[in-house]
Amino acid sequence: MEYNKIIFVSQTGTCREAMAAGIFGDFSLKHPVEVVSRGLVVQFPEPMNQKAEAVLISNGINMEGFVSQQLTEEDLTEDALVLPMEEVQRERILEQFENAIPENIHVLTSYVGDELEILDPYGGALPAYGLCYETLRKSIKKLVKKLNENEGEYEHGKSSSYGSSADPA
């Protein structure tokens, strides 16, 4: 499956998923994609968590003007790779959204071969956010490598094992 959109998802849309989208912007793919972050419970648009933003800024990533957005049915298209931070969030997406395509929804760390989920630093001290940043950066670096390697498969005409019966003929 060739993805044209990557959606990082977590609870409120203001911390891990926003950090992940910002970090992803530091890397480049062979195939350009739209990268967004979404929350599962966003009652109204909120700015990024101040500590998360401070960690990003200290690492040269500016997310000025960022506001959280709710994950919607419209986000869950066939060409969207949806990457929640935790398994419980993946399960919730699959339960709550009719358009959810299980083959396109993976816990970020599992998708890239890491064992542990990205821990939520919310409410912790600034170093907890720094640790979250470092963990996210490692996983996203693996994600970019994986997506770029998959891109090579498309360029060389190899078939992908992610095909779906819903693909247009």
C-alpha positions as CSV (number, residue, x, y, z in Angstrom):
1,M,0.0,0.0,0.0
2,E,1.3,3.4,-0.9
3,Y,0.3,6.0,1.6
4,N,-0.4,9.6,0.8
5,K,-1.2,10.7,4.3
6,I,0.2,9.8,7.7
7,I,-1.9,10.5,10.8
8,F,-0.3,10.4,14.3
9,V,-3.0,9.8,16.9
10,S,-3.2,10.0,20.6
11,Q,-5.7,11.1,23.3
12,T,-6.1,14.9,23.2
13,G,-4.2,15.9,20.1
14,T,-1.9,18.2,22.0
15,C,1.2,16.2,23.0
16,R,2.7,13.0,21.6
17,E,0.9,13.0,18.3
18,A,1.7,16.7,17.7
19,M,5.4,16.1,18.6
20,A,5.5,13.1,16.2
21,A,4.1,15.2,13.3
22,G,6.7,17.9,14.1
23,I,9.6,15.4,14.3
24,F,8.4,13.7,11.1
25,G,8.8,17.1,9.3
26,D,12.5,16.9,10.0
27,F,12.9,13.9,7.7
28,S,12.2,13.5,4.0
29,L,10.5,10.7,2.0
30,K,11.0,9.7,-1.5
31,H,7.2,10.0,-2.0
32,P,5.8,13.2,-0.4
33,V,2.9,12.7,2.0
34,E,0.6,14.9,4.1
35,V,1.4,14.5,7.8
36,V,-1.2,15.4,10.4
37,S,-1.9,14.8,14.1
38,R,-5.3,14.0,15.5
39,G,-6.8,13.4,19.0
40,L,-9.4,10.9,20.0
41,V,-11.0,13.3,22.4
42,V,-10.8,16.9,21.2
43,Q,-13.7,19.0,22.5
44,F,-12.3,22.2,21.2
45,P,-9.1,23.2,19.4
46,E,-6.2,23.7,21.9
47,P,-2.6,24.7,21.4
48,M,0.2,22.2,21.9
49,N,1.2,21.3,25.4
50,Q,3.7,24.0,26.5
51,K,6.3,21.5,27.7
52,A,6.0,19.5,24.4
53,E,6.4,22.7,22.4
54,A,9.4,23.8,24.5
55,V,11.1,20.4,23.8
56,L,10.4,20.7,20.1
57,I,11.7,24.3,19.9
58,S,14.9,23.4,21.8
59,N,15.4,20.8,19.0
60,G,14.8,23.3,16.2
61,I,11.2,22.3,15.4
62,N,8.7,25.2,15.2
63,M,5.0,24.3,15.5
64,E,3.8,27.9,15.7
65,G,0.0,28.2,15.2
66,F,-0.6,24.5,15.9
67,V,-4.1,23.6,17.3
68,S,-5.4,20.1,18.1
69,Q,-8.0,18.5,15.8
70,Q,-10.4,15.6,16.3
71,L,-9.9,12.4,14.3
72,T,-12.8,12.0,11.9
73,E,-14.2,9.4,9.5
74,E,-13.0,11.6,6.7
75,D,-9.4,11.2,7.9
76,L,-9.6,7.5,7.5
77,T,-9.1,7.1,3.8
78,E,-7.6,4.1,2.0
79,D,-4.3,5.8,1.4
80,A,-3.9,7.0,5.1
81,L,-1.5,5.3,7.5
82,V,-2.9,5.8,11.0
83,L,-0.3,5.6,13.8
84,P,-1.7,5.8,17.3
85,M,0.7,5.8,20.3
86,E,-0.9,3.0,22.2
87,E,-2.7,-0.3,21.5
88,V,-5.8,0.8,23.4
89,Q,-6.0,3.8,21.1
90,R,-5.7,1.6,18.0
91,E,-8.6,-0.6,19.4
92,R,-10.7,2.5,20.0
93,I,-10.2,3.7,16.5
94,L,-11.3,0.3,15.1
95,E,-14.3,0.3,17.4
96,Q,-15.5,3.9,16.9
97,F,-14.9,4.6,13.2
98,E,-16.8,2.8,10.4
99,N,-14.1,3.8,7.8
100,A,-11.3,2.4,9.9
101,I,-9.2,0.0,7.8
102,P,-7.4,-2.4,10.2
103,E,-4.5,-3.0,7.8
104,N,-3.7,0.8,7.8
105,I,-3.9,1.3,11.6
106,H,-0.8,0.4,13.6
107,V,0.7,1.4,16.9
108,L,3.7,3.5,15.9
109,T,6.3,1.5,17.8
110,S,4.9,-1.9,16.7
111,Y,4.9,-0.8,13.1
112,V,8.6,0.0,13.2
113,G,9.6,-3.0,15.3
114,D,10.0,-1.4,18.7
115,E,8.8,-3.2,21.7
116,L,7.5,-0.5,24.0
117,E,4.8,2.1,23.4
118,I,5.5,5.8,23.5
119,L,4.8,6.8,27.1
120,D,2.6,9.8,27.7
121,P,4.6,12.5,29.5
122,Y,1.5,14.5,30.3
123,G,1.7,16.0,33.8
124,G,5.4,15.1,34.2
125,A,8.4,17.3,34.5
126,L,10.2,18.7,31.4
127,P,12.7,15.8,31.3
128,A,9.8,13.4,30.8
129,Y,8.9,15.3,27.6
130,G,12.5,15.3,26.5
131,L,12.6,11.5,26.9
132,C,9.3,11.2,24.9
133,Y,10.9,13.3,22.2
134,E,14.0,11.1,22.0
135,T,11.8,7.9,21.9
136,L,9.6,9.4,19.2
137,R,12.5,10.5,17.1
138,K,14.0,7.0,17.1
139,S,10.7,5.4,16.1
140,I,10.1,8.1,13.4
141,K,13.5,7.6,12.0
142,K,12.7,3.9,11.6
143,L,9.3,4.8,10.1
144,V,10.9,7.0,7.5
145,K,13.4,4.3,6.6
146,K,10.6,1.7,6.3
147,L,8.4,4.0,4.1
148,N,11.4,4.9,1.9
149,E,12.2,1.2,1.5
150,N,8.6,0.4,0.6
151,E,8.7,3.2,-1.9
152,G,11.6,1.4,-3.6
153,E,9.3,-1.6,-4.0
154,Y,6.8,0.5,-5.9
155,E,9.5,2.1,-8.1
156,H,10.7,-1.3,-9.2
157,G,7.3,-2.8,-9.8
158,K,7.4,-5.4,-7.0
159,S,4.0,-6.3,-5.5
160,S,3.2,-5.3,-2.0
161,S,1.8,-7.8,0.6
162,Y,-0.6,-5.0,1.8
163,G,-3.0,-5.2,-1.1
164,S,-6.7,-5.1,-0.3
165,S,-9.8,-6.5,-2.1
166,A,-11.1,-3.0,-1.9
167,D,-8.4,-1.7,-4.3
168,P,-9.9,-0.5,-7.6
169,A,-9.3,-2.8,-10.5
